[in-house]
Amino acid sequence: EPTAVDMAGMSAQTDGEQVTVQWSTASEADMAGFQVLRGEAENGPFAPVSELIAAQYPGAAQGAAYTYTDREVEKGRTYWYKLQVLKLDGSREPYGLVSVTVGPRQSVFLPMVKQ
């Protein structure tokens, strides 16, 4: 896919309450914006979870970094994310596929020490 050359990477991580999706571009020469899509299986179906996120440097051979926070997640579930890249000519291309499992928040219990 041609877009892959212009993209610099994508990742997702969770703190147990929400998922943060991050991606970056190497060049935005033909990009107008992005939409984050989420699915509950590797093969989808995928649905948009973000509004259209405008490219920071549309039409420029310059890269940028982006972050989207998905708060509509449930503990114990695995989510798959990919991007829909909106091109300046109006076409759309998919990019990336990352997964993250939202785990329960870990609690640390310290033993009582008797004096």
A tleap script that builds the chain and sets N, CA, C and O, in Angstrom:
source leaprc.protein.ff14SB
mol = sequence {
  NGLU PRO THR ALA VAL ASP MET ALA GLY MET
  SER ALA GLN THR ASP GLY GLU GLN VAL THR
  VAL GLN TRP SER THR ALA SER GLU ALA ASP
  MET ALA GLY PHE GLN VAL LEU ARG GLY GLU
  ALA GLU ASN GLY PRO PHE ALA PRO VAL SER
  GLU LEU ILE ALA ALA GLN TYR PRO GLY ALA
  ALA GLN GLY ALA ALA TYR THR TYR THR ASP
  ARG GLU VAL GLU LYS GLY ARG THR TYR TRP
  TYR LYS LEU GLN VAL LEU LYS LEU ASP GLY
  SER ARG GLU PRO TYR GLY LEU VAL SER VAL
  THR VAL GLY PRO ARG GLN SER VAL PHE LEU
  PRO MET VAL LYS CGLN
}
set mol.1.N position { 0.847 -1.185 0.000 }
set mol.1.CA position { 0.000 0.000 0.000 }
set mol.1.C position { 0.887 1.241 0.000 }
set mol.1.O position { 1.834 1.310 0.784 }
set mol.2.N position { 0.611 2.210 -0.846 }
set mol.2.CA position { 1.469 3.390 -0.989 }
set mol.2.C position { 1.605 4.194 0.300 }
set mol.2.O position { 2.653 4.786 0.558 }
set mol.3.N position { 0.546 4.216 1.109 }
set mol.3.CA position { 0.565 5.018 2.325 }
set mol.3.C position { 1.656 4.578 3.288 }
set mol.3.O position { 2.193 5.399 4.031 }
set mol.4.N position { 1.986 3.302 3.284 }
set mol.4.CA position { 2.954 2.775 4.243 }
set mol.4.C position { 4.275 3.535 4.194 }
set mol.4.O position { 4.950 3.665 5.214 }
set mol.5.N position { 4.645 4.033 3.033 }
set mol.5.CA position { 5.894 4.777 2.886 }
set mol.5.C position { 5.816 6.081 3.669 }
set mol.5.O position { 6.819 6.548 4.209 }
set mol.6.N position { 4.613 6.674 3.729 }
set mol.6.CA position { 4.435 7.958 4.398 }
set mol.6.C position { 4.191 7.823 5.897 }
set mol.6.O position { 4.295 8.800 6.638 }
set mol.7.N position { 3.866 6.609 6.341 }
set mol.7.CA position { 3.590 6.381 7.753 }
set mol.7.C position { 4.863 5.906 8.450 }
set mol.7.O position { 5.670 5.190 7.859 }
set mol.8.N position { 5.037 6.306 9.708 }
set mol.8.CA position { 6.259 5.954 10.428 }
set mol.8.C position { 6.022 4.959 11.555 }
set mol.8.O position { 6.974 4.534 12.210 }
set mol.9.N position { 4.766 4.579 11.793 }
set mol.9.CA position { 4.513 3.592 12.836 }
set mol.9.C position { 3.218 3.841 13.572 }
set mol.9.O position { 2.624 4.916 13.494 }
set mol.10.N position { 2.789 2.796 14.303 }
set mol.10.CA position { 1.535 2.855 15.048 }
set mol.10.C position { 1.647 1.915 16.240 }
set mol.10.O position { 2.242 0.843 16.138 }
set mol.11.N position { 1.070 2.321 17.377 }
set mol.11.CA position { 1.090 1.463 18.561 }
set mol.11.C position { -0.159 1.724 19.395 }
set mol.11.O position { -0.847 2.728 19.211 }
set mol.12.N position { -0.439 0.801 20.317 }
set mol.12.CA position { -1.551 0.978 21.249 }
set mol.12.C position { -1.124 0.458 22.608 }
set mol.12.O position { -0.413 -0.543 22.701 }
set mol.13.N position { -1.557 1.136 23.662 }
set mol.13.CA position { -1.245 0.689 25.015 }
set mol.13.C position { -2.414 1.035 25.927 }
set mol.13.O position { -3.235 1.895 25.608 }
set mol.14.N position { -2.477 0.354 27.065 }
set mol.14.CA position { -3.575 0.588 27.997 }
set mol.14.C position { -3.055 0.749 29.413 }
set mol.14.O position { -2.018 0.199 29.783 }
set mol.15.N position { -3.806 1.524 30.200 }
set mol.15.CA position { -3.482 1.651 31.626 }
set mol.15.C position { -4.521 0.904 32.461 }
set mol.15.O position { -4.574 1.062 33.680 }
set mol.16.N position { -5.346 0.090 31.798 }
set mol.16.CA position { -6.377 -0.658 32.493 }
set mol.16.C position { -7.727 0.039 32.493 }
set mol.16.O position { -8.743 -0.570 32.830 }
set mol.17.N position { -7.743 1.325 32.114 }
set mol.17.CA position { -8.982 2.102 32.089 }
set mol.17.C position { -9.329 2.577 30.682 }
set mol.17.O position { -10.502 2.684 30.325 }
set mol.18.N position { -8.309 2.855 29.899 }
set mol.18.CA position { -8.505 3.376 28.551 }
set mol.18.C position { -7.365 2.891 27.669 }
set mol.18.O position { -6.360 2.373 28.156 }
set mol.19.N position { -7.539 3.068 26.366 }
set mol.19.CA position { -6.504 2.665 25.415 }
set mol.19.C position { -5.998 3.915 24.707 }
set mol.19.O position { -6.787 4.742 24.250 }
set mol.20.N position { -4.687 4.045 24.621 }
set mol.20.CA position { -4.073 5.155 23.904 }
set mol.20.C position { -3.469 4.615 22.616 }
set mol.20.O position { -2.594 3.750 22.638 }
set mol.21.N position { -3.949 5.139 21.493 }
set mol.21.CA position { -3.438 4.749 20.179 }
set mol.21.C position { -2.537 5.879 19.700 }
set mol.21.O position { -2.939 7.043 19.690 }
set mol.22.N position { -1.319 5.528 19.304 }
set mol.22.CA position { -0.368 6.534 18.830 }
set mol.22.C position { 0.108 6.151 17.443 }
set mol.22.O position { 0.290 4.971 17.144 }
set mol.23.N position { 0.309 7.145 16.602 }
set mol.23.CA position { 0.889 6.887 15.291 }
set mol.23.C position { 1.655 8.114 14.843 }
set mol.23.O position { 1.466 9.211 15.368 }
set mol.24.N position { 2.518 7.914 13.869 }
set mol.24.CA position { 3.296 9.033 13.350 }
set mol.24.C position { 3.464 8.890 11.851 }
set mol.24.O position { 3.378 7.801 11.284 }
set mol.25.N position { 3.706 10.029 11.236 }
set mol.25.CA position { 3.880 10.073 9.786 }
set mol.25.C position { 5.298 10.517 9.464 }
set mol.25.O position { 5.931 11.232 10.240 }
set mol.26.N position { 5.783 10.086 8.315 }
set mol.26.CA position { 7.093 10.531 7.832 }
set mol.26.C position { 6.908 11.705 6.875 }
set mol.26.O position { 7.745 12.605 6.806 }
set mol.27.N position { 5.793 11.681 6.136 }
set mol.27.CA position { 5.465 12.749 5.195 }
set mol.27.C position { 3.956 12.833 5.091 }
set mol.27.O position { 3.273 11.809 5.095 }
set mol.28.N position { 3.429 14.044 4.998 }
set mol.28.CA position { 1.987 14.224 4.862 }
set mol.28.C position { 1.654 14.861 3.519 }
set mol.28.O position { 0.651 15.562 3.381 }
set mol.29.N position { 2.520 14.603 2.521 }
set mol.29.CA position { 2.381 15.232 1.211 }
set mol.29.C position { 1.025 14.986 0.558 }
set mol.29.O position { 0.519 15.849 -0.158 }
set mol.30.N position { 0.424 13.802 0.801 }
set mol.30.CA position { -0.881 13.546 0.180 }
set mol.30.C position { -1.951 13.204 1.212 }
set mol.30.O position { -2.958 12.581 0.875 }
set mol.31.N position { -1.741 13.609 2.477 }
set mol.31.CA position { -2.687 13.270 3.542 }
set mol.31.C position { -3.512 14.466 3.983 }
set mol.31.O position { -3.004 15.578 4.123 }
set mol.32.N position { -4.814 14.209 4.202 }
set mol.32.CA position { -5.699 15.249 4.724 }
set mol.32.C position { -6.035 14.990 6.187 }
set mol.32.O position { -6.231 15.925 6.964 }
set mol.33.N position { -6.101 13.694 6.562 }
set mol.33.CA position { -6.442 13.394 7.946 }
set mol.33.C position { -6.548 11.907 8.206 }
set mol.33.O position { -6.208 11.082 7.358 }
set mol.34.N position { -7.031 11.578 9.405 }
set mol.34.CA position { -7.071 10.187 9.858 }
set mol.34.C position { -8.351 9.933 10.640 }
set mol.34.O position { -8.945 10.847 11.212 }
set mol.35.N position { -8.755 8.676 10.650 }
set mol.35.CA position { -9.835 8.243 11.523 }
set mol.35.C position { -9.388 6.931 12.156 }
set mol.35.O position { -8.872 6.047 11.473 }
set mol.36.N position { -9.590 6.811 13.470 }
set mol.36.CA position { -9.221 5.593 14.185 }
set mol.36.C position { -10.411 4.636 14.138 }
set mol.36.O position { -11.534 5.004 14.482 }
set mol.37.N position { -10.142 3.397 13.702 }
set mol.37.CA position { -11.171 2.364 13.639 }
set mol.37.C position { -10.873 1.302 14.690 }
set mol.37.O position { -9.712 1.003 14.967 }
set mol.38.N position { -11.934 0.731 15.278 }
set mol.38.CA position { -11.752 -0.301 16.297 }
set mol.38.C position { -12.607 -1.517 15.972 }
set mol.38.O position { -13.740 -1.402 15.506 }
set mol.39.N position { -12.027 -2.690 16.234 }
set mol.39.CA position { -12.769 -3.934 16.083 }
set mol.39.C position { -12.487 -4.828 17.276 }
set mol.39.O position { -11.556 -4.579 18.042 }
set mol.40.N position { -13.293 -5.872 17.433 }
set mol.40.CA position { -13.073 -6.806 18.535 }
set mol.40.C position { -12.514 -8.132 18.043 }
set mol.40.O position { -12.439 -9.102 18.798 }
set mol.41.N position { -12.118 -8.169 16.767 }
set mol.41.CA position { -11.453 -9.339 16.189 }
set mol.41.C position { -10.451 -8.830 15.162 }
set mol.41.O position { -10.607 -7.739 14.613 }
set mol.42.N position { -9.419 -9.634 14.908 }
set mol.42.CA position { -8.353 -9.216 13.988 }
set mol.42.C position { -8.891 -8.890 12.597 }
set mol.42.O position { -8.387 -7.993 11.922 }
set mol.43.N position { -9.914 -9.622 12.179 }
set mol.43.CA position { -10.481 -9.407 10.846 }
set mol.43.C position { -11.707 -8.505 10.858 }
set mol.43.O position { -12.413 -8.402 9.855 }
set mol.44.N position { -11.961 -7.855 11.986 }
set mol.44.CA position { -13.089 -6.939 12.069 }
set mol.44.C position { -14.370 -7.645 12.460 }
set mol.44.O position { -14.331 -8.765 12.970 }
set mol.45.N position { -15.518 -7.000 12.226 }
set mol.45.CA position { -15.667 -5.715 11.535 }
set mol.45.C position { -15.109 -4.551 12.359 }
set mol.45.O position { -15.061 -4.602 13.588 }
set mol.46.N position { -14.692 -3.507 11.648 }
set mol.46.CA position { -14.136 -2.316 12.270 }
set mol.46.C position { -15.117 -1.161 12.120 }
set mol.46.O position { -15.767 -1.014 11.086 }
set mol.47.N position { -15.213 -0.348 13.161 }
set mol.47.CA position { -16.070 0.838 13.128 }
set mol.47.C position { -15.269 2.029 13.636 }
set mol.47.O position { -14.397 1.870 14.490 }
set mol.48.N position { -15.557 3.226 13.115 }
set mol.48.CA position { -14.833 4.415 13.577 }
set mol.48.C position { -15.120 4.708 15.047 }
set mol.48.O position { -16.267 4.633 15.485 }
set mol.49.N position { -14.085 5.039 15.802 }
set mol.49.CA position { -14.263 5.455 17.193 }
set mol.49.C position { -13.835 6.909 17.385 }
set mol.49.O position { -14.086 7.494 18.439 }
set mol.50.N position { -13.196 7.488 16.384 }
set mol.50.CA position { -12.771 8.890 16.488 }
set mol.50.C position { -13.478 9.719 15.422 }
set mol.50.O position { -13.977 9.197 14.426 }
set mol.51.N position { -13.505 11.012 15.661 }
set mol.51.CA position { -13.897 11.956 14.614 }
set mol.51.C position { -12.735 11.985 13.623 }
set mol.51.O position { -11.702 11.356 13.849 }
set mol.52.N position { -12.908 12.712 12.536 }
set mol.52.CA position { -11.795 12.889 11.605 }
set mol.52.C position { -10.741 13.758 12.292 }
set mol.52.O position { -11.039 14.851 12.773 }
set mol.53.N position { -9.517 13.259 12.330 }
set mol.53.CA position { -8.400 13.981 12.938 }
set mol.53.C position { -7.594 14.588 11.796 }
set mol.53.O position { -7.030 13.862 10.977 }
set mol.54.N position { -7.537 15.913 11.739 }
set mol.54.CA position { -6.870 16.587 10.626 }
set mol.54.C position { -5.363 16.369 10.678 }
set mol.54.O position { -4.762 16.347 11.752 }
set mol.55.N position { -4.760 16.209 9.497 }
set mol.55.CA position { -3.303 16.117 9.407 }
set mol.55.C position { -2.720 17.457 9.855 }
set mol.55.O position { -3.298 18.512 9.594 }
set mol.56.N position { -1.575 17.406 10.530 }
set mol.56.CA position { -0.951 18.650 11.004 }
set mol.56.C position { -0.286 19.426 9.875 }
set mol.56.O position { -0.224 20.655 9.908 }
set mol.57.N position { 0.219 18.690 8.861 }
set mol.57.CA position { 0.920 19.349 7.752 }
set mol.57.C position { 0.386 18.847 6.418 }
set mol.57.O position { 1.159 18.313 5.623 }
set mol.58.N position { -0.925 19.001 6.138 }
set mol.58.CA position { -1.475 18.456 4.899 }
set mol.58.C position { -0.777 19.037 3.671 }
set mol.58.O position { -0.629 20.252 3.540 }
set mol.59.N position { -0.352 18.147 2.778 }
set mol.59.CA position { 0.299 18.579 1.549 }
set mol.59.C position { 1.781 18.855 1.694 }
set mol.59.O position { 2.436 19.212 0.715 }
set mol.60.N position { 2.329 18.699 2.894 }
set mol.60.CA position { 3.748 18.996 3.112 }
set mol.60.C position { 4.545 17.712 3.319 }
set mol.60.O position { 4.034 16.726 3.851 }
set mol.61.N position { 5.795 17.740 2.894 }
set mol.61.CA position { 6.678 16.582 3.066 }
set mol.61.C position { 7.289 16.635 4.460 }
set mol.61.O position { 8.509 16.624 4.620 }
set mol.62.N position { 6.428 16.693 5.454 }
set mol.62.CA position { 6.846 16.812 6.843 }
set mol.62.C position { 6.011 15.832 7.652 }
set mol.62.O position { 4.844 15.598 7.337 }
set mol.63.N position { 6.604 15.261 8.692 }
set mol.63.CA position { 5.894 14.284 9.505 }
set mol.63.C position { 5.405 14.870 10.815 }
set mol.63.O position { 5.795 15.969 11.209 }
set mol.64.N position { 4.536 14.110 11.488 }
set mol.64.CA position { 3.989 14.556 12.766 }
set mol.64.C position { 3.602 13.330 13.594 }
set mol.64.O position { 3.562 12.211 13.083 }
set mol.65.N position { 3.321 13.557 14.870 }
set mol.65.CA position { 2.914 12.480 15.775 }
set mol.65.C position { 1.506 12.756 16.283 }
set mol.65.O position { 1.126 13.907 16.499 }
set mol.66.N position { 0.737 11.686 16.472 }
set mol.66.CA position { -0.668 11.795 16.861 }
set mol.66.C position { -0.988 10.830 17.990 }
set mol.66.O position { -0.359 9.781 18.125 }
set mol.67.N position { -1.972 11.199 18.797 }
set mol.67.CA position { -2.444 10.344 19.882 }
set mol.67.C position { -3.961 10.418 19.935 }
set mol.67.O position { -4.547 11.495 19.825 }
set mol.68.N position { -4.592 9.255 20.105 }
set mol.68.CA position { -6.042 9.211 20.309 }
set mol.68.C position { -6.307 8.326 21.522 }
set mol.68.O position { -5.743 7.237 21.631 }
set mol.69.N position { -7.161 8.784 22.433 }
set mol.69.CA position { -7.494 8.006 23.624 }
set mol.69.C position { -8.908 7.461 23.504 }
set mol.69.O position { -9.867 8.217 23.343 }
set mol.70.N position { -9.025 6.148 23.584 }
set mol.70.CA position { -10.320 5.465 23.521 }
set mol.70.C position { -10.738 5.122 24.949 }
set mol.70.O position { -10.146 4.253 25.590 }
set mol.71.N position { -11.759 5.814 25.434 }
set mol.71.CA position { -12.229 5.587 26.810 }
set mol.71.C position { -13.392 4.610 26.879 }
set mol.71.O position { -13.798 4.207 27.969 }
set mol.72.N position { -13.932 4.225 25.726 }
set mol.72.CA position { -15.099 3.331 25.687 }
set mol.72.C position { -14.659 1.874 25.586 }
set mol.72.O position { -15.033 1.166 24.651 }
set mol.73.N position { -13.865 1.437 26.551 }
set mol.73.CA position { -13.366 0.060 26.528 }
set mol.73.C position { -13.766 -0.658 27.813 }
set mol.73.O position { -14.043 -0.025 28.831 }
set mol.74.N position { -13.791 -1.989 27.751 }
set mol.74.CA position { -14.145 -2.800 28.910 }
set mol.74.C position { -12.962 -3.667 29.315 }
set mol.74.O position { -12.225 -4.176 28.470 }
set mol.75.N position { -12.794 -3.826 30.625 }
set mol.75.CA position { -11.705 -4.665 31.137 }
set mol.75.C position { -11.864 -6.104 30.666 }
set mol.75.O position { -12.977 -6.620 30.560 }
set mol.76.N position { -10.731 -6.740 30.387 }
set mol.76.CA position { -10.735 -8.145 30.006 }
set mol.76.C position { -10.973 -8.390 28.525 }
set mol.76.O position { -10.956 -9.539 28.083 }
set mol.77.N position { -11.195 -7.331 27.750 }
set mol.77.CA position { -11.451 -7.510 26.326 }
set mol.77.C position { -10.232 -7.104 25.508 }
set mol.77.O position { -9.438 -6.257 25.917 }
set mol.78.N position { -10.108 -7.728 24.347 }
set mol.78.CA position { -9.039 -7.382 23.412 }
set mol.78.C position { -9.642 -6.564 22.283 }
set mol.78.O position { -10.673 -6.925 21.715 }
set mol.79.N position { -8.987 -5.463 21.972 }
set mol.79.CA position { -9.444 -4.585 20.897 }
set mol.79.C position { -8.365 -4.485 19.834 }
set mol.79.O position { -7.172 -4.524 20.135 }
set mol.80.N position { -8.798 -4.355 18.585 }
set mol.80.CA position { -7.904 -4.187 17.442 }
set mol.80.C position { -8.151 -2.802 16.866 }
set mol.80.O position { -9.295 -2.370 16.726 }
set mol.81.N position { -7.069 -2.116 16.537 }
set mol.81.CA position { -7.179 -0.761 15.996 }
set mol.81.C position { -6.443 -0.666 14.673 }
set mol.81.O position { -5.391 -1.277 14.485 }
set mol.82.N position { -7.009 0.110 13.758 }
set mol.82.CA position { -6.298 0.480 12.542 }
set mol.82.C position { -6.730 1.884 12.168 }
set mol.82.O position { -7.697 2.419 12.709 }
set mol.83.N position { -6.003 2.468 11.237 }
set mol.83.CA position { -6.308 3.826 10.794 }
set mol.83.C position { -6.937 3.812 9.419 }
set mol.83.O position { -6.649 2.952 8.587 }
set mol.84.N position { -7.798 4.781 9.202 }
set mol.84.CA position { -8.269 5.075 7.857 }
set mol.84.C position { -7.579 6.394 7.515 }
set mol.84.O position { -7.806 7.405 8.179 }
set mol.85.N position { -6.742 6.385 6.487 }
set mol.85.CA position { -6.018 7.588 6.088 }
set mol.85.C position { -6.804 8.266 4.973 }
set mol.85.O position { -7.052 7.670 3.924 }
set mol.86.N position { -7.192 9.517 5.209 }
set mol.86.CA position { -7.916 10.288 4.199 }
set mol.86.C position { -6.893 11.054 3.375 }
set mol.86.O position { -6.112 11.845 3.904 }
set mol.87.N position { -6.912 10.806 2.063 }
set mol.87.CA position { -5.948 11.449 1.168 }
set mol.87.C position { -6.508 12.790 0.686 }
set mol.87.O position { -7.710 13.042 0.775 }
set mol.88.N position { -5.633 13.630 0.185 }
set mol.88.CA position { -6.055 14.940 -0.312 }
set mol.88.C position { -7.006 14.819 -1.500 }
set mol.88.O position { -7.816 15.716 -1.737 }
set mol.89.N position { -6.916 13.710 -2.252 }
set mol.89.CA position { -7.814 13.532 -3.402 }
set mol.89.C position { -9.170 12.956 -2.990 }
set mol.89.O position { -10.013 12.670 -3.840 }
set mol.90.N position { -9.375 12.788 -1.675 }
set mol.90.CA position { -10.660 12.301 -1.184 }
set mol.90.C position { -10.729 10.797 -0.992 }
set mol.90.O position { -11.686 10.296 -0.402 }
set mol.91.N position { -9.731 10.064 -1.481 }
set mol.91.CA position { -9.741 8.609 -1.311 }
set mol.91.C position { -9.302 8.257 0.110 }
set mol.91.O position { -8.729 9.081 0.822 }
set mol.92.N position { -9.582 7.019 0.502 }
set mol.92.CA position { -9.208 6.548 1.838 }
set mol.92.C position { -8.398 5.276 1.714 }
set mol.92.O position { -8.655 4.446 0.841 }
set mol.93.N position { -7.420 5.124 2.592 }
set mol.93.CA position { -6.605 3.911 2.606 }
set mol.93.C position { -6.448 3.435 4.040 }
set mol.93.O position { -6.276 4.247 4.949 }
set mol.94.N position { -6.505 2.108 4.252 }
set mol.94.CA position { -6.272 1.597 5.605 }
set mol.94.C position { -4.782 1.581 5.916 }
set mol.94.O position { -3.954 1.456 5.013 }
set mol.95.N position { -4.447 1.705 7.183 }
set mol.95.CA position { -3.052 1.574 7.592 }
set mol.95.C position { -2.997 0.927 8.967 }
set mol.95.O position { -3.768 1.259 9.868 }
set mol.96.N position { -2.061 -0.010 9.102 }
set mol.96.CA position { -1.728 -0.562 10.406 }
set mol.96.C position { -2.771 -1.509 10.960 }
set mol.96.O position { -3.906 -1.561 10.487 }
set mol.97.N position { -2.364 -2.253 11.968 }
set mol.97.CA position { -3.263 -3.110 12.735 }
set mol.97.C position { -2.537 -3.448 14.029 }
set mol.97.O position { -1.523 -4.146 14.014 }
set mol.98.N position { -3.056 -2.952 15.145 }
set mol.98.CA position { -2.451 -3.228 16.445 }
set mol.98.C position { -3.542 -3.711 17.391 }
set mol.98.O position { -4.708 -3.344 17.244 }
set mol.99.N position { -3.159 -4.532 18.358 }
set mol.99.CA position { -4.150 -5.021 19.317 }
set mol.99.C position { -3.675 -4.759 20.732 }
set mol.99.O position { -2.478 -4.654 20.997 }
set mol.100.N position { -4.637 -4.656 21.632 }
set mol.100.CA position { -4.323 -4.450 23.046 }
set mol.100.C position { -5.431 -5.105 23.869 }
set mol.100.O position { -6.610 -5.025 23.525 }
set mol.101.N position { -5.027 -5.752 24.959 }
set mol.101.CA position { -5.998 -6.345 25.877 }
set mol.101.C position { -6.063 -5.471 27.117 }
set mol.101.O position { -5.047 -5.203 27.759 }
set mol.102.N position { -7.271 -5.028 27.446 }
set mol.102.CA position { -7.464 -4.171 28.611 }
set mol.102.C position { -7.555 -5.068 29.837 }
set mol.102.O position { -8.540 -5.783 30.020 }
set mol.103.N position { -6.525 -5.028 30.673 }
set mol.103.CA position { -6.477 -5.899 31.842 }
set mol.103.C position { -7.004 -5.201 33.075 }
set mol.103.O position { -7.128 -3.977 33.098 }
set mol.104.N position { -7.314 -5.974 34.100 }
set mol.104.CA position { -7.736 -5.354 35.354 }
set mol.104.C position { -6.569 -4.604 35.972 }
set mol.104.O position { -5.412 -4.998 35.826 }
set mol.105.N position { -6.882 -3.539 36.651 }
set mol.105.CA position { -5.817 -2.768 37.301 }
set mol.105.C position { -5.180 -3.628 38.385 }
set mol.105.O position { -5.874 -4.267 39.177 }
set mol.106.N position { -3.864 -3.635 38.411 }
set mol.106.CA position { -3.138 -4.449 39.392 }
set mol.106.C position { -3.043 -3.677 40.705 }
set mol.106.O position { -2.747 -2.482 40.711 }
set mol.107.N position { -3.293 -4.359 41.799 }
set mol.107.CA position { -3.136 -3.748 43.119 }
set mol.107.C position { -1.980 -4.430 43.833 }
set mol.107.O position { -1.795 -5.643 43.725 }
set mol.108.N position { -1.216 -3.650 44.551 }
set mol.108.CA position { -0.093 -4.201 45.304 }
set mol.108.C position { -0.467 -4.171 46.778 }
set mol.108.O position { -0.807 -3.119 47.320 }
set mol.109.N position { -0.401 -5.322 47.415 }
set mol.109.CA position { -0.715 -5.402 48.841 }
set mol.109.C position { 0.572 -5.618 49.617 }
set mol.109.O position { 1.326 -6.550 49.335 }
set mol.110.N position { 0.821 -4.765 50.586 }
set mol.110.CA position { 2.009 -4.911 51.419 }
set mol.110.C position { 1.612 -5.638 52.697 }
set mol.110.O position { 0.594 -5.306 53.304 }
set mol.111.N position { 2.399 -6.625 53.113 }
set mol.111.CA position { 2.052 -7.355 54.339 }
set mol.111.C position { 2.168 -6.450 55.565 }
set mol.111.O position { 3.024 -5.567 55.628 }
set mol.112.N position { 1.302 -6.688 56.519 }
set mol.112.CA position { 1.363 -5.940 57.781 }
set mol.112.C position { 2.604 -6.405 58.550 }
set mol.112.O position { 2.866 -7.602 58.664 }
set mol.113.N position { 3.340 -5.461 59.058 }
set mol.113.CA position { 4.524 -5.809 59.841 }
set mol.113.C position { 4.219 -5.503 61.300 }
set mol.113.O position { 3.908 -4.365 61.650 }
set mol.114.N position { 4.310 -6.521 62.151 }
set mol.114.CA position { 4.038 -6.309 63.579 }
set mol.114.C position { 5.301 -5.817 64.260 }
set mol.114.O position { 6.397 -6.328 64.027 }
set mol.115.N position { 5.126 -4.829 65.095 }
set mol.115.CA position { 6.271 -4.256 65.804 }
set mol.115.C position { 6.657 -5.136 66.967 }
set mol.115.O position { 7.602 -4.823 67.691 }
savepdb mol mol.pdb
quit
